[in-house]
Amino acid sequence: MRWMWMAVLALVTGCDDIKLEDLVRQPEARTRVASEPPGEHCPHGGQEVLTGLDHNDNGALDDAEVTGTEFLCLTPIPHVLVRVQAVPPGEQCPLGGQVSRAGNDTNGNGALEDSEITREAYGCTQPEPVVTRVRVPRPPASACPMAVTVVEAGPDMDGDGALDDSEARARLEVCAEARQVLSRLSPEPAGARCPAGGTQVVAGADANGDGELGEEEVSAGVYVCQLQHTYQGHYMVQSAADVAALQGISRIRGSLFVLRTGLTEAVVPGLAVVEGEVTIAGNEKLTRLELPDLRFVAASLRVTSNPVLETLMLGGSSHERVWVGEDLDVTSNLLLKSMDGLKLASPRRSVYLRNNPVLTYTLGEGGLQGVEALGDTLIVLNNDAVTSLPFPNLQRVGGSVQIEDNDSLQSLRGTGLWFIGMGFHVSDNDALQDLSGLEKLEVVAGPLSVSGNDALRSTEGLVALGHVRGLGIISNAELEWAGDLPNLRSIHVELDVRYNPKLLGLRNLGSLQSVSQVRLHDNPLLAEVSGLAKVTDLAILSVQRNGALTSLAGLTHLREVGSLSLFENPELASFGLGRLERVRDEFQVILNPKLPTCLATSLAAAVYTGQPALLRIRDNDDGATCGN
């Protein structure tokens, strides 16, 4: 067809003024390269590469001739480059976006050729409106003087107009009843807080009742940032190119894994949201890990078994919290010294701080400031350089707390804990001398266990504690006095005091009236039990192998016991149970060589109401006499 029109033109105009090469020549393809400063397209700077056809034959690519734009980005990783290109709306990205292609510049020409690309990542534009919800936490999430209400905010990803659990990105607490709480949304321009812009969320109590949230009524605020580019699916990092390809991604709709790589560092600026878990584990050479713009992780955030990791930064660039939907786990990072890069992490479920031998924290440093309320577990285990607890804003733990085997831990200072929903275990912390630092702790709904703390001399410090399920004080080599819980009113199950070789007695339990079982075993210097003076009823009283105990006279108000067992107490010479009226189920007094048998038999005759088969009195002082 083209040649037909050329023939027609020749017939009309004649051939003298027409050159054949002018008819068939195509415009030259041109490229124009400009320096690209660090910013949205290239976090570390690079080049803007413009392409097109030189239609006017001036030997240059003019602005009007540009048909394609690509960015060749530098990375902090030697020889690794990234090519970033816009993606028009289509099947890959319905609303458009960008694609990052990364690889090693193997030929060293300063360009990333197609054959050198090893990783490709599409980041799609997915704007969503921000929505909020108001709820009353169960149980309460903080220690507000009265009611506490939680305001949560996040993007409405499914478009249903409501904020679902999986969409919550930010959380505010207002000390007021839910009916009083109002929130307000306003646009946040692009800037330091939100690089691509976003929404400011503020909340407070409507103090004047006018139905509007005035500026003077705002008590808390947070930002929900618009995300620039979203990667669909899980993202696995195995190479430096995989890290580099992430630099244009602000959200991963899946999990991020950096597992068993040979990388020495992984720095991912711009990544703000991971809608699965983040796991950095088993990287033998990794010395530096930074996710400076991280704001939200839907599941758990784990940094484990990276033996040479020295620098760790999770969020912090905007000074906003890093919300973690489940657990924060920092385990077995043998060279990690500082907690500064973790200070804004705010997990909802559990914190595991384990086996980090040089991780340091001294009272007064920042610590993990974002840890305020945990739904499940707190474990601080085998961190040999930590001298106090690094949770200055922690108020409640819904599950258990385990503080174990931290060789330099000198006190339990460093938290604001007032409630523990299950057990509290303090064990094998060899520099701990007392339990001071938890002056606000009121309730331990599970057992409180203090064991194997070789320097512990007293249990002083828990001055507000009013209730525990059980209290175990076991195998503390230097402990001289147990108790020192002046407001402890009830022990639901058991007081168990065993294997404390220097324990002299129980003291300062003046409020304790309710305890089900008391076991005092293998405390060779124990001579004083007056701390139990107000106890009136016990299901079990078991006193065994306490070498210095001469009497149970400290139990001055004890009236009824289910099972009484006094076994192998070499200095026990009298009962001292002047108000005892009944032993219901079992009466055993055995191998107490200084206790007159006649005293035991006369007491049994007066108070024992159980089966004869469970009455055992033997190997006591059969030669002693008892007066009238």
Buried (B, 14 or more C-beta within 10 A) or exposed (E): EEEEEBEEEEEEEEEEEEEEEEEEEEEEEBEBEEEBEEEBBBBBBBBBBBBBBBEEEEEEBEEEBBEEBBBBBBBBBEEBBBBBBBBEEEEEBEEBBBBBBBBBBEEEEEBBEEEBBBBEBBBBBBEBEBBBBBEEBEEBBBBBEEBBBBBBBBBBBEEEEEBEEEBBBBBBBBBBEBEBBBBBBEEBEBEEBBBBBBBBBBBBBBEEEEEEBEEEBBBBBBBBBBBBBBBBEBBEBBBBBBBBBBBBBBBBBBBBBBEEBEBEBBBBBBBBBBBBBBBBBBBEEBBBBBBBBBBBBBBBBBBBBBBBBBBBBBBBBBEBBBBBBBBBBBBBBBBBBBBBBBBBBBBBBBBBBBBBBBBBBBBEBBBBBBBBBBBBBBBBBBBBBBBBBBBBBBBBBBBBBBBBBBBBBBBBBBBBBBBBBBBBBBBBBBBBBBBBBBBBBBBBBBBBBBBBBBBBBBBBBBBBBBBBBBBBBBBBBBBBBBBBBBBBBBBBBBBBBBBBBBBBBBBBBBEBBBBBBBBBBBBBBBBBBBBBBBBEBBBBBBBBBBBBBBBBBBBBBBBBBBBBBBBBBBBBBEBBBEEBEBBBBBBBBBBBBBBBBBBBBEBBEEBBEBEEEEBBBEBBBEEEEEEE
